[in-house]
Amino acid sequence: MKSLKWLIPLFVVIIVAWYVIDFIRFSDYDEKKQVSDVNGDTLVLSELKIEPDASYMLLEVKITSQTRITGLGFRSLFVNNIDDLKHGNKVRVWYYTNADNENIAKKVVVYNLFNFH
């Protein structure tokens, strides 16, 4: 029973540390958007907050074999490839523009906790 008293706080500390480390690791991103659509190897991203009178351009980012796709914290256990990205996922994206003016993703991290569509 004594060990159970220590296991619960230890478990909480480990989870909090995991999220803090991931938050620091994934804090320097190019865009913070929401997944609007996934078309083959293209990820279509929209703004997180949309004002009714404003118009927004969607951001299309190509996913390649070198693109790292993961999640923040426990999401890293469930998100590994483009098939795991769903409409409504909030993502942080690192990308570059190639010579053909295409946006190529280097890394995509899903950071919302409870959107498991």
Protein Blocks (a to p, Z undefined) as FASTA:
>chain_A
ZZmmmmmmmmmmmmmmmmmmmmmmmmmcfbdcddfbdehjaccdddfbdcfkbccddddd
dddfklccddehjllmmmmbfklpcghiacdddddddfkopacdfbdcdfbfklcZZ
